[in-house]
Amino acid sequence: MTSSAPVNIGEAARLSGISTRMVRHYESLGLLGEVHRTDSGYRQYSAAEVHTLRFIKRSRDMGFSMEQVAELVSLWHNRRRTSVTVKRIAQSHLDELEQRIAAMQGMQRTLAHLVHCCHGDQRPDCPILDDLARIA
């Protein structure tokens, strides 16, 4: 943001890279605190609130859950926080990502093997379908 003048929801969305719908959603979750409204009820977002929206977007882009994002926003605004709490959240998310990546790599290896074993011709036999129909 180049100026410190408040902006409407459309401009806040544009500046933060998220949709107006998501801006409203994050506000409804309390991630922005109390957003100023004009006398006619229009939201007016400060530079700090737009910065918070960017923080939320970046956190979501990194795959943090909404619960984790809420905690991170709270910690970010709390100058008395300890980094150990932030690291705990990030480490937990990293561990989860590593588990999901390992599971996906396992699926990839299995599927690559099945695709390799399938002749892909006019015959009805298919190791891919046989594997999917297998009872675990």
DRENTI-137488 format. One record per residue: residue number from 0; z, x, y of N, C-alpha, C in turn. Coordinates in Angstrom, 3 decimals. Layout:
DRENTI-137488
<atom i="NUM" n_zz="Z" n_xx="X" n_yy="Y" ca_zz="Z" ca_xx="X" ca_yy="Y" c_zz="Z" c_xx="X" c_yy="Y"/>
...
END
This chain:
DRENTI-137488
<atom i="0" n_zz="0.000" n_xx="0.845" n_yy="-1.178" ca_zz="0.000" ca_xx="0.000" ca_yy="0.000" c_zz="0.000" c_xx="0.885" c_yy="1.233"/>
<atom i="1" n_zz="-0.854" n_xx="0.564" n_yy="2.146" ca_zz="-0.940" ca_xx="1.383" ca_yy="3.353" c_zz="-0.024" c_xx="0.881" c_yy="4.458"/>
<atom i="2" n_zz="0.320" n_xx="-0.384" n_yy="4.448" ca_zz="1.210" ca_xx="-0.896" ca_yy="5.487" c_zz="2.462" c_xx="-1.444" c_yy="4.845"/>
<atom i="3" n_zz="3.485" n_xx="-1.640" n_yy="5.679" ca_zz="4.736" ca_xx="-2.168" ca_yy="5.151" c_zz="4.836" c_xx="-3.674" c_yy="5.366"/>
<atom i="4" n_zz="3.787" n_xx="-4.281" n_yy="5.895" ca_zz="3.793" ca_xx="-5.725" ca_yy="6.110" c_zz="3.769" c_xx="-6.448" c_yy="4.773"/>
<atom i="5" n_zz="4.501" n_xx="-7.533" n_yy="4.647" ca_zz="4.480" ca_xx="-8.296" ca_yy="3.395" c_zz="3.076" c_xx="-8.820" c_yy="3.095"/>
<atom i="6" n_zz="2.801" n_xx="-8.976" n_yy="1.802" ca_zz="1.498" ca_xx="-9.462" ca_yy="1.374" c_zz="1.679" c_xx="-10.723" c_yy="0.530"/>
<atom i="7" n_zz="0.608" n_xx="-11.518" n_yy="0.465" ca_zz="0.677" ca_xx="-12.734" ca_yy="-0.349" c_zz="0.538" c_xx="-12.375" c_yy="-1.830"/>
<atom i="8" n_zz="0.666" n_xx="-13.359" n_yy="-2.686" ca_zz="0.667" ca_xx="-13.127" ca_yy="-4.126" c_zz="-0.661" c_xx="-12.554" c_yy="-4.619"/>
<atom i="9" n_zz="-1.758" n_xx="-13.006" n_yy="-4.060" ca_zz="-3.064" ca_xx="-12.496" ca_yy="-4.459" c_zz="-3.211" c_xx="-11.026" c_yy="-4.162"/>
<atom i="10" n_zz="-2.771" n_xx="-10.628" n_yy="-2.990" ca_zz="-2.851" ca_xx="-9.218" ca_yy="-2.598" c_zz="-1.855" c_xx="-8.385" c_yy="-3.411"/>
<atom i="11" n_zz="-0.670" n_xx="-8.914" n_yy="-3.664" ca_zz="0.314" ca_xx="-8.198" ca_yy="-4.488" c_zz="-0.246" c_xx="-7.986" c_yy="-5.895"/>
<atom i="12" n_zz="-0.913" n_xx="-8.994" n_yy="-6.414" ca_zz="-1.529" ca_xx="-8.882" ca_yy="-7.740" c_zz="-2.620" c_xx="-7.818" c_yy="-7.728"/>
<atom i="13" n_zz="-3.464" n_xx="-7.854" n_yy="-6.710" ca_zz="-4.555" ca_xx="-6.883" ca_yy="-6.610" c_zz="-4.012" c_xx="-5.459" c_yy="-6.494"/>
<atom i="14" n_zz="-3.025" n_xx="-5.274" n_yy="-5.647" ca_zz="-2.456" ca_xx="-3.945" ca_yy="-5.420" c_zz="-1.724" c_xx="-3.395" c_yy="-6.647"/>
<atom i="15" n_zz="-1.183" n_xx="-4.287" n_yy="-7.452" ca_zz="-0.431" ca_xx="-3.838" ca_yy="-8.624" c_zz="-1.268" c_xx="-3.833" c_yy="-9.894"/>
<atom i="16" n_zz="-2.444" n_xx="-4.466" n_yy="-9.847" ca_zz="-3.322" ca_xx="-4.461" ca_yy="-11.013" c_zz="-2.977" c_xx="-5.483" c_yy="-12.070"/>
<atom i="17" n_zz="-2.238" n_xx="-6.518" n_yy="-11.679" ca_zz="-1.918" ca_xx="-7.584" ca_yy="-12.626" c_zz="-2.362" c_xx="-8.923" c_yy="-12.052"/>
<atom i="18" n_zz="-2.403" n_xx="-9.934" n_yy="-12.889" ca_zz="-2.851" ca_xx="-11.245" ca_yy="-12.435" c_zz="-1.748" c_xx="-11.958" c_yy="-11.652"/>
<atom i="19" n_zz="-2.153" n_xx="-12.918" n_yy="-10.847" ca_zz="-1.159" ca_xx="-13.704" ca_yy="-10.103" c_zz="-0.258" c_xx="-14.469" c_yy="-11.068"/>
<atom i="20" n_zz="-0.836" n_xx="-14.891" n_yy="-12.183" ca_zz="-0.048" ca_xx="-15.607" ca_yy="-13.193" c_zz="1.085" c_xx="-14.715" c_yy="-13.703"/>
<atom i="21" n_zz="0.762" n_xx="-13.452" n_yy="-13.952" ca_zz="1.787" ca_xx="-12.534" ca_yy="-14.447" c_zz="2.797" c_xx="-12.190" c_yy="-13.352"/>
<atom i="22" n_zz="2.361" n_xx="-12.121" n_yy="-12.110" ca_zz="3.304" ca_xx="-11.900" ca_yy="-11.006" c_zz="4.335" c_xx="-13.021" c_yy="-11.014"/>
<atom i="23" n_zz="3.863" n_xx="-14.258" n_yy="-11.118" ca_zz="4.787" ca_xx="-15.412" ca_yy="-11.159" c_zz="5.716" c_xx="-15.327" c_yy="-12.371"/>
<atom i="24" n_zz="5.139" n_xx="-14.930" n_yy="-13.497" ca_zz="5.927" ca_xx="-14.820" ca_yy="-14.733" c_zz="7.038" c_xx="-13.779" c_yy="-14.569"/>
<atom i="25" n_zz="6.692" n_xx="-12.608" n_yy="-14.064" ca_zz="7.695" ca_xx="-11.559" ca_yy="-13.873" c_zz="8.762" c_xx="-12.004" c_yy="-12.877"/>
<atom i="26" n_zz="8.340" n_xx="-12.725" n_yy="-11.871" ca_zz="9.305" ca_xx="-13.253" ca_yy="-10.903" c_zz="10.238" c_xx="-14.245" c_yy="-11.593"/>
<atom i="27" n_zz="9.666" n_xx="-15.124" n_yy="-12.435" ca_zz="10.485" ca_xx="-16.129" ca_yy="-13.121" c_zz="11.492" c_xx="-15.489" c_yy="-14.074"/>
<atom i="28" n_zz="11.159" n_xx="-14.304" n_yy="-14.583" ca_zz="12.075" ca_xx="-13.578" ca_yy="-15.463" c_zz="13.159" c_xx="-12.828" c_yy="-14.691"/>
<atom i="29" n_zz="13.044" n_xx="-12.821" n_yy="-13.373" ca_zz="14.036" ca_xx="-12.150" ca_yy="-12.542" c_zz="13.789" c_xx="-10.660" c_yy="-12.371"/>
<atom i="30" n_zz="12.592" n_xx="-10.196" n_yy="-12.708" ca_zz="12.309" ca_xx="-8.768" ca_yy="-12.596" c_zz="12.097" c_xx="-8.309" c_yy="-11.160"/>
<atom i="31" n_zz="11.838" n_xx="-9.255" n_yy="-10.266" ca_zz="11.601" ca_xx="-8.908" ca_yy="-8.861" c_zz="12.743" c_xx="-9.305" c_yy="-7.945"/>
<atom i="32" n_zz="13.715" n_xx="-9.961" n_yy="-8.466" ca_zz="14.764" ca_xx="-10.469" ca_yy="-7.603" c_zz="14.252" c_xx="-11.658" c_yy="-6.809"/>
<atom i="33" n_zz="14.859" n_xx="-11.916" n_yy="-5.699" ca_zz="14.477" ca_xx="-13.045" ca_yy="-4.841" c_zz="13.331" c_xx="-12.633" c_yy="-3.926"/>
<atom i="34" n_zz="12.164" n_xx="-13.226" n_yy="-4.150" ca_zz="10.994" ca_xx="-12.925" ca_yy="-3.325" c_zz="11.028" c_xx="-13.812" c_yy="-2.088"/>
<atom i="35" n_zz="10.817" n_xx="-13.190" n_yy="-0.930" ca_zz="10.814" ca_xx="-13.935" ca_yy="0.332" c_zz="9.684" c_xx="-14.965" c_yy="0.332"/>
<atom i="36" n_zz="9.961" n_xx="-16.117" n_yy="0.916" ca_zz="8.942" ca_xx="-17.160" ca_yy="1.061" c_zz="8.831" c_xx="-17.548" c_yy="2.530"/>
<atom i="37" n_zz="7.619" n_xx="-17.892" n_yy="2.904" ca_zz="7.406" ca_xx="-18.361" ca_yy="4.275" c_zz="7.996" c_xx="-19.757" c_yy="4.408"/>
<atom i="38" n_zz="8.022" n_xx="-20.269" n_yy="5.630" ca_zz="8.535" ca_xx="-21.621" ca_yy="5.866" c_zz="7.739" c_xx="-22.655" c_yy="5.075"/>
<atom i="39" n_zz="6.472" n_xx="-22.367" n_yy="4.833" ca_zz="5.640" ca_xx="-23.306" ca_yy="4.063" c_zz="5.704" c_xx="-23.046" c_yy="2.555"/>
<atom i="40" n_zz="6.550" n_xx="-22.102" n_yy="2.124" ca_zz="6.793" ca_xx="-21.886" ca_yy="0.705" c_zz="5.938" c_xx="-20.828" c_yy="0.031"/>
<atom i="41" n_zz="5.108" n_xx="-20.133" n_yy="0.787" ca_zz="4.259" ca_xx="-19.095" ca_yy="0.191" c_zz="5.058" c_xx="-17.824" c_yy="-0.045"/>
<atom i="42" n_zz="4.848" n_xx="-17.225" n_yy="-1.198" ca_zz="5.525" ca_xx="-15.964" ca_yy="-1.521" c_zz="4.991" c_xx="-14.847" c_yy="-0.622"/>
<atom i="43" n_zz="5.897" n_xx="-13.963" n_yy="-0.224" ca_zz="5.553" ca_xx="-12.780" ca_yy="0.565" c_zz="6.205" c_xx="-11.577" c_yy="-0.121"/>
<atom i="44" n_zz="5.372" n_xx="-10.652" n_yy="-0.579" ca_zz="5.851" ca_xx="-9.503" ca_yy="-1.335" c_zz="5.906" c_xx="-8.263" c_yy="-0.458"/>
<atom i="45" n_zz="7.029" n_xx="-7.588" n_yy="-0.522" ca_zz="7.215" ca_xx="-6.344" ca_yy="0.237" c_zz="6.562" c_xx="-5.192" c_yy="-0.529"/>
<atom i="46" n_zz="6.465" n_xx="-4.058" n_yy="0.138" ca_zz="5.926" ca_xx="-2.853" ca_yy="-0.510" c_zz="6.781" c_xx="-2.479" c_yy="-1.719"/>
<atom i="47" n_zz="8.082" n_xx="-2.647" n_yy="-1.605" ca_zz="8.980" ca_xx="-2.319" ca_yy="-2.717" c_zz="8.728" c_xx="-3.242" c_yy="-3.909"/>
<atom i="48" n_zz="8.471" n_xx="-4.503" n_yy="-3.645" ca_zz="8.196" ca_xx="-5.440" ca_yy="-4.740" c_zz="6.856" c_xx="-5.140" c_yy="-5.412"/>
<atom i="49" n_zz="5.869" n_xx="-4.755" n_yy="-4.618" ca_zz="4.582" ca_xx="-4.356" ca_yy="-5.190" c_zz="4.775" c_xx="-3.094" c_yy="-6.040"/>
<atom i="50" n_zz="5.594" n_xx="-2.190" n_yy="-5.571" ca_zz="5.895" ca_xx="-0.972" ca_yy="-6.335" c_zz="6.568" c_xx="-1.342" c_yy="-7.657"/>
<atom i="51" n_zz="7.464" n_xx="-2.310" n_yy="-7.624" ca_zz="8.118" ca_xx="-2.777" ca_yy="-8.848" c_zz="7.100" c_xx="-3.394" c_yy="-9.792"/>
<atom i="52" n_zz="6.157" n_xx="-4.150" n_yy="-9.253" ca_zz="5.100" ca_xx="-4.726" ca_yy="-10.097" c_zz="4.277" c_xx="-3.626" c_yy="-10.765"/>
<atom i="53" n_zz="3.997" n_xx="-2.571" n_yy="-10.037" ca_zz="3.269" ca_xx="-1.427" ca_yy="-10.627" c_zz="4.089" c_xx="-0.775" c_yy="-11.738"/>
<atom i="54" n_zz="5.383" n_xx="-0.650" n_yy="-11.499" ca_zz="6.292" ca_xx="-0.091" ca_yy="-12.505" c_zz="6.262" c_xx="-0.948" c_yy="-13.765"/>
<atom i="55" n_zz="6.318" n_xx="-2.257" n_yy="-13.582" ca_zz="6.284" ca_xx="-3.188" ca_yy="-14.717" c_zz="4.963" c_xx="-3.048" c_yy="-15.465"/>
<atom i="56" n_zz="3.862" n_xx="-3.000" n_yy="-14.721" ca_zz="2.551" ca_xx="-2.875" ca_yy="-15.361" c_zz="2.469" c_xx="-1.593" c_yy="-16.166"/>
<atom i="57" n_zz="2.900" n_xx="-0.503" n_yy="-15.594" ca_zz="2.857" ca_xx="0.781" ca_yy="-16.299" c_zz="3.726" c_xx="0.737" c_yy="-17.546"/>
<atom i="58" n_zz="4.890" n_xx="0.123" n_yy="-17.450" ca_zz="5.789" ca_xx="-0.013" ca_yy="-18.593" c_zz="5.139" c_xx="-0.846" c_yy="-19.698"/>
<atom i="59" n_zz="4.510" n_xx="-1.938" n_yy="-19.293" ca_zz="3.821" ca_xx="-2.794" ca_yy="-20.274" c_zz="2.625" c_xx="-2.067" c_yy="-20.874"/>
<atom i="60" n_zz="1.898" n_xx="-1.307" n_yy="-20.067" ca_zz="0.771" ca_xx="-0.524" ca_yy="-20.568" c_zz="1.238" c_xx="0.508" c_yy="-21.606"/>
<atom i="61" n_zz="2.470" n_xx="0.971" n_yy="-21.479" ca_zz="3.039" ca_xx="1.925" ca_yy="-22.436" c_zz="3.572" c_xx="1.214" c_yy="-23.680"/>
<atom i="62" n_zz="3.516" n_xx="-0.134" n_yy="-23.669" ca_zz="3.904" ca_xx="-0.898" ca_yy="-24.846" c_zz="5.361" c_xx="-1.309" c_yy="-24.915"/>
<atom i="63" n_zz="6.124" n_xx="-1.087" n_yy="-23.844" ca_zz="7.518" ca_xx="-1.517" ca_yy="-23.858" c_zz="7.579" c_xx="-3.041" c_yy="-23.931"/>
<atom i="64" n_zz="8.567" n_xx="-3.558" n_yy="-24.660" ca_zz="8.775" ca_xx="-5.002" ca_yy="-24.740" c_zz="9.278" c_xx="-5.520" c_yy="-23.399"/>
<atom i="65" n_zz="9.208" n_xx="-6.809" n_yy="-23.188" ca_zz="9.706" ca_xx="-7.385" ca_yy="-21.933" c_zz="11.202" c_xx="-7.126" c_yy="-21.777"/>
<atom i="66" n_zz="11.934" n_xx="-7.162" n_yy="-22.873" ca_zz="13.369" ca_xx="-6.869" ca_yy="-22.813" c_zz="13.592" c_xx="-5.425" c_yy="-22.360"/>
<atom i="67" n_zz="12.815" n_xx="-4.511" n_yy="-22.920" ca_zz="12.922" ca_xx="-3.110" ca_yy="-22.520" c_zz="12.495" c_xx="-2.917" c_yy="-21.073"/>
<atom i="68" n_zz="11.434" n_xx="-3.605" n_yy="-20.662" ca_zz="10.962" ca_xx="-3.509" ca_yy="-19.274" c_zz="12.060" c_xx="-3.975" c_yy="-18.326"/>
<atom i="69" n_zz="12.693" n_xx="-5.087" n_yy="-18.647" ca_zz="13.770" ca_xx="-5.605" ca_yy="-17.790" c_zz="14.882" c_xx="-4.574" c_yy="-17.664"/>
<atom i="70" n_zz="15.237" n_xx="-3.951" n_yy="-18.776" ca_zz="16.292" ca_xx="-2.936" ca_yy="-18.736" c_zz="15.845" c_xx="-1.715" c_yy="-17.933"/>
<atom i="71" n_zz="14.595" n_xx="-1.299" n_yy="-18.119" ca_zz="14.080" ca_xx="-0.144" ca_yy="-17.376" c_zz="14.013" c_xx="-0.418" c_yy="-15.878"/>
<atom i="72" n_zz="13.580" n_xx="-1.617" n_yy="-15.495" ca_zz="13.541" ca_xx="-1.983" ca_yy="-14.065" c_zz="14.945" c_xx="-1.927" c_yy="-13.486"/>
<atom i="73" n_zz="15.890" n_xx="-2.479" n_yy="-14.223" ca_zz="17.278" ca_xx="-2.472" ca_yy="-13.763" c_zz="17.790" c_xx="-1.042" c_yy="-13.608"/>
<atom i="74" n_zz="17.489" n_xx="-0.203" n_yy="-14.581" ca_zz="17.921" ca_xx="1.203" ca_yy="-14.504" c_zz="17.221" c_xx="1.937" c_yy="-13.365"/>
<atom i="75" n_zz="15.946" n_xx="1.648" n_yy="-13.170" ca_zz="15.176" ca_xx="2.289" ca_yy="-12.105" c_zz="15.780" c_xx="1.977" c_yy="-10.734"/>
<atom i="76" n_zz="16.220" n_xx="0.732" n_yy="-10.561" ca_zz="16.810" ca_xx="0.321" ca_yy="-9.278" c_zz="18.270" c_xx="0.774" c_yy="-9.135"/>
<atom i="77" n_zz="18.903" n_xx="1.137" n_yy="-10.229" ca_zz="20.304" ca_xx="1.550" ca_yy="-10.215" c_zz="20.384" c_xx="3.068" c_yy="-10.044"/>
<atom i="78" n_zz="20.684" n_xx="3.516" n_yy="-8.863" ca_zz="20.747" ca_xx="4.952" ca_yy="-8.584" c_zz="21.948" c_xx="5.615" c_yy="-9.254"/>
<atom i="79" n_zz="22.873" n_xx="4.829" n_yy="-9.807" ca_zz="24.040" ca_xx="5.391" ca_yy="-10.486" c_zz="23.826" c_xx="5.483" c_yy="-11.996"/>
<atom i="80" n_zz="22.622" n_xx="5.181" n_yy="-12.446" ca_zz="22.305" ca_xx="5.210" ca_yy="-13.870" c_zz="22.431" c_xx="6.636" c_yy="-14.407"/>
<atom i="81" n_zz="22.478" n_xx="6.724" n_yy="-15.729" ca_zz="22.389" ca_xx="8.029" ca_yy="-16.381" c_zz="21.067" c_xx="8.075" c_yy="-17.134"/>
<atom i="82" n_zz="20.466" n_xx="9.247" n_yy="-17.178" ca_zz="19.177" ca_xx="9.359" ca_yy="-17.851" c_zz="19.306" c_xx="9.176" c_yy="-19.358"/>
<atom i="83" n_zz="20.512" n_xx="9.345" n_yy="-19.893" ca_zz="20.699" ca_xx="9.164" ca_yy="-21.329" c_zz="20.333" c_xx="7.734" c_yy="-21.752"/>
<atom i="84" n_zz="20.625" n_xx="6.772" n_yy="-20.921" ca_zz="20.293" ca_xx="5.383" ca_yy="-21.235" c_zz="18.786" c_xx="5.173" c_yy="-21.225"/>
<atom i="85" n_zz="18.121" n_xx="5.752" n_yy="-20.249" ca_zz="16.667" ca_xx="5.643" ca_yy="-20.155" c_zz="16.027" c_xx="6.324" c_yy="-21.358"/>
<atom i="86" n_zz="16.516" n_xx="7.500" n_yy="-21.682" ca_zz="15.961" ca_xx="8.239" ca_yy="-22.817" c_zz="16.156" c_xx="7.470" c_yy="-24.118"/>
<atom i="87" n_zz="17.297" n_xx="6.818" n_yy="-24.288" ca_zz="17.569" ca_xx="6.038" ca_yy="-25.494" c_zz="16.527" c_xx="4.937" c_yy="-25.662"/>
<atom i="88" n_zz="16.204" n_xx="4.250" n_yy="-24.581" ca_zz="15.200" ca_xx="3.185" ca_yy="-24.625" c_zz="13.830" c_xx="3.769" c_yy="-24.974"/>
<atom i="89" n_zz="13.457" n_xx="4.845" n_yy="-24.315" ca_zz="12.157" ca_xx="5.468" ca_yy="-24.556" c_zz="12.080" c_xx="6.025" c_yy="-25.982"/>
<atom i="90" n_zz="13.145" n_xx="6.637" n_yy="-26.461" ca_zz="13.147" ca_xx="7.194" ca_yy="-27.818" c_zz="13.020" c_xx="6.086" c_yy="-28.853"/>
<atom i="91" n_zz="13.712" n_xx="5.000" n_yy="-28.639" ca_zz="13.623" ca_xx="3.858" ca_yy="-29.549" c_zz="12.187" c_xx="3.329" c_yy="-29.603"/>
<atom i="92" n_zz="11.557" n_xx="3.219" n_yy="-28.444" ca_zz="10.175" ca_xx="2.746" ca_yy="-28.384" c_zz="9.235" c_xx="3.748" c_yy="-29.050"/>
<atom i="93" n_zz="9.459" n_xx="5.035" n_yy="-28.813" ca_zz="8.646" ca_xx="6.073" ca_yy="-29.439" c_zz="8.767" c_xx="6.008" c_yy="-30.959"/>
<atom i="94" n_zz="9.981" n_xx="5.847" n_yy="-31.465" ca_zz="10.193" ca_xx="5.743" ca_yy="-32.918" c_zz="9.432" c_xx="4.550" c_yy="-33.489"/>
<atom i="95" n_zz="9.491" n_xx="3.432" n_yy="-32.788" ca_zz="8.784" ca_xx="2.226" ca_yy="-33.231" c_zz="7.272" c_xx="2.461" c_yy="-33.226"/>
<atom i="96" n_zz="6.756" n_xx="3.089" n_yy="-32.167" ca_zz="5.324" ca_xx="3.392" ca_yy="-32.102" c_zz="4.896" c_xx="4.306" c_yy="-33.246"/>
<atom i="97" n_zz="5.705" n_xx="5.309" n_yy="-33.541" ca_zz="5.377" ca_xx="6.224" ca_yy="-34.633" c_zz="5.325" c_xx="5.492" c_yy="-35.968"/>
<atom i="98" n_zz="6.242" n_xx="4.563" n_yy="-36.183" ca_zz="6.234" ca_xx="3.767" ca_yy="-37.415" c_zz="4.987" c_xx="2.887" c_yy="-37.484"/>
<atom i="99" n_zz="4.639" n_xx="2.265" n_yy="-36.375" ca_zz="3.453" ca_xx="1.412" ca_yy="-36.350" c_zz="2.177" c_xx="2.225" c_yy="-36.559"/>
<atom i="100" n_zz="2.110" n_xx="3.403" n_yy="-35.951" ca_zz="0.941" ca_xx="4.278" ca_yy="-36.119" c_zz="0.813" c_xx="4.708" c_yy="-37.580"/>
<atom i="101" n_zz="1.930" n_xx="5.100" n_yy="-38.204" ca_zz="1.898" ca_xx="5.510" ca_yy="-39.612" c_zz="1.426" c_xx="4.353" c_yy="-40.497"/>
<atom i="102" n_zz="1.913" n_xx="3.149" n_yy="-40.217" ca_zz="1.483" ca_xx="1.976" ca_yy="-40.993" c_zz="-0.006" c_xx="1.719" c_yy="-40.807"/>
<atom i="103" n_zz="-0.486" n_xx="1.833" n_yy="-39.571" ca_zz="-1.910" ca_xx="1.618" ca_yy="-39.312" c_zz="-2.765" c_xx="2.703" c_yy="-39.950"/>
<atom i="104" n_zz="-2.282" n_xx="3.941" n_yy="-39.954" ca_zz="-3.023" ca_xx="5.018" ca_yy="-40.609" c_zz="-3.110" c_xx="4.767" c_yy="-42.110"/>
<atom i="105" n_zz="-2.044" n_xx="4.233" n_yy="-42.695" ca_zz="-2.068" ca_xx="3.862" ca_yy="-44.109" c_zz="-3.097" c_xx="2.766" c_yy="-44.372"/>
<atom i="106" n_zz="-3.127" n_xx="1.768" n_yy="-43.498" ca_zz="-4.134" ca_xx="0.704" ca_yy="-43.634" c_zz="-5.538" c_xx="1.280" c_yy="-43.505"/>
<atom i="107" n_zz="-5.714" n_xx="2.194" n_yy="-42.567" ca_zz="-7.022" ca_xx="2.803" ca_yy="-42.347" c_zz="-7.480" c_xx="3.566" c_yy="-43.591"/>
<atom i="108" n_zz="-6.576" n_xx="4.347" n_yy="-44.184" ca_zz="-6.929" ca_xx="5.109" ca_yy="-45.380" c_zz="-7.305" c_xx="4.179" c_yy="-46.531"/>
<atom i="109" n_zz="-6.517" n_xx="3.134" n_yy="-46.726" ca_zz="-6.793" ca_xx="2.176" ca_yy="-47.791" c_zz="-8.127" c_xx="1.488" c_yy="-47.573"/>
<atom i="110" n_zz="-8.356" n_xx="1.009" n_yy="-46.377" ca_zz="-9.603" ca_xx="0.314" ca_yy="-46.085" c_zz="-10.799" c_xx="1.252" c_yy="-46.191"/>
<atom i="111" n_zz="-10.657" n_xx="2.477" n_yy="-45.733" ca_zz="-11.752" ca_xx="3.450" ca_yy="-45.843" c_zz="-12.091" c_xx="3.694" c_yy="-47.316"/>
<atom i="112" n_zz="-11.063" n_xx="3.794" n_yy="-48.156" ca_zz="-11.289" ca_xx="3.982" ca_yy="-49.592" c_zz="-12.014" c_xx="2.773" c_yy="-50.184"/>
<atom i="113" n_zz="-11.568" n_xx="1.577" n_yy="-49.826" ca_zz="-12.185" ca_xx="0.359" ca_yy="-50.362" c_zz="-13.633" c_xx="0.234" c_yy="-49.901"/>
<atom i="114" n_zz="-13.894" n_xx="0.525" n_yy="-48.647" ca_zz="-15.270" ca_xx="0.452" ca_yy="-48.127" c_zz="-16.143" c_xx="1.467" c_yy="-48.862"/>
<atom i="115" n_zz="-15.595" n_xx="2.644" n_yy="-49.103" ca_zz="-16.347" ca_xx="3.673" ca_yy="-49.825" c_zz="-16.668" c_xx="3.222" c_yy="-51.256"/>
<atom i="116" n_zz="-15.723" n_xx="2.525" n_yy="-51.896" ca_zz="-15.905" ca_xx="2.089" ca_yy="-53.285" c_zz="-16.815" c_xx="0.872" c_yy="-53.423"/>
<atom i="117" n_zz="-17.012" n_xx="0.140" n_yy="-52.351" ca_zz="-17.853" ca_xx="-1.059" ca_yy="-52.401" c_zz="-19.326" c_xx="-0.642" c_yy="-52.311"/>
<atom i="118" n_zz="-20.127" n_xx="-1.146" n_yy="-53.246" ca_zz="-21.542" ca_xx="-0.805" ca_yy="-53.255" c_zz="-22.302" c_xx="-1.472" c_yy="-52.111"/>
<atom i="119" n_zz="-21.819" n_xx="-2.607" n_yy="-51.654" ca_zz="-22.486" ca_xx="-3.311" ca_yy="-50.552" c_zz="-23.901" c_xx="-3.726" c_yy="-50.902"/>
<atom i="120" n_zz="-24.075" n_xx="-4.135" n_yy="-52.139" ca_zz="-25.419" ca_xx="-4.525" ca_yy="-52.580" c_zz="-25.437" c_xx="-6.012" c_yy="-52.949"/>
<atom i="121" n_zz="-26.382" n_xx="-6.400" n_yy="-53.762" ca_zz="-26.559" ca_xx="-7.804" ca_yy="-54.128" c_zz="-25.658" c_xx="-8.237" c_yy="-55.281"/>
<atom i="122" n_zz="-24.915" n_xx="-7.306" n_yy="-55.862" ca_zz="-24.024" ca_xx="-7.662" ca_yy="-56.974" c_zz="-22.791" c_xx="-8.396" c_yy="-56.450"/>
<atom i="123" n_zz="-22.211" n_xx="-9.264" n_yy="-57.285" ca_zz="-21.050" ca_xx="-10.042" ca_yy="-56.834" c_zz="-19.734" c_xx="-9.266" c_yy="-56.873"/>
<atom i="124" n_zz="-19.656" n_xx="-8.197" n_yy="-57.682" ca_zz="-18.387" ca_xx="-7.481" ca_yy="-57.760" c_zz="-18.125" c_xx="-6.714" c_yy="-56.460"/>
<atom i="125" n_zz="-16.851" n_xx="-6.780" n_yy="-56.025" ca_zz="-16.496" ca_xx="-6.158" ca_yy="-54.746" c_zz="-15.057" c_xx="-5.655" c_yy="-54.808"/>
<atom i="126" n_zz="-14.849" n_xx="-4.354" n_yy="-54.752" ca_zz="-13.483" ca_xx="-3.822" ca_yy="-54.800" c_zz="-12.633" c_xx="-4.224" c_yy="-53.593"/>
<atom i="127" n_zz="-13.269" n_xx="-4.529" n_yy="-52.498" ca_zz="-12.496" ca_xx="-4.958" ca_yy="-51.313" c_zz="-11.833" c_xx="-6.301" c_yy="-51.603"/>
<atom i="128" n_zz="-12.628" n_xx="-7.264" n_yy="-52.087" ca_zz="-12.068" ca_xx="-8.580" ca_yy="-52.412" c_zz="-11.087" c_xx="-8.496" c_yy="-53.575"/>
<atom i="129" n_zz="-11.389" n_xx="-7.650" n_yy="-54.555" ca_zz="-10.465" ca_xx="-7.480" ca_yy="-55.682" c_zz="-9.119" c_xx="-6.975" c_yy="-55.199"/>
<atom i="130" n_zz="-9.119" n_xx="-6.011" n_yy="-54.292" ca_zz="-7.871" ca_xx="-5.481" ca_yy="-53.759" c_zz="-7.107" c_xx="-6.522" c_yy="-52.938"/>
<atom i="131" n_zz="-7.841" n_xx="-7.268" n_yy="-52.112" ca_zz="-7.182" ca_xx="-8.288" ca_yy="-51.287" c_zz="-6.588" c_xx="-9.401" c_yy="-52.141"/>
<atom i="132" n_zz="-7.197" n_xx="-9.668" n_yy="-53.296" ca_zz="-6.709" ca_xx="-10.738" ca_yy="-54.181" c_zz="-5.592" c_xx="-10.253" c_yy="-55.093"/>
<atom i="133" n_zz="-5.351" n_xx="-8.957" n_yy="-55.118" ca_zz="-4.321" ca_xx="-8.388" ca_yy="-56.000" c_zz="-2.952" c_xx="-8.900" c_yy="-55.610"/>
<atom i="134" n_zz="-2.205" n_xx="-9.268" n_yy="-56.620" ca_zz="-0.820" ca_xx="-9.725" ca_yy="-56.388" c_zz="0.071" c_xx="-8.506" c_yy="-56.335"/>
<atom i="135" n_zz="0.825" n_xx="-8.404" n_yy="-55.269" ca_zz="1.678" ca_xx="-7.216" ca_yy="-55.058" c_zz="2.812" c_xx="-7.156" c_yy="-56.040"/>
END
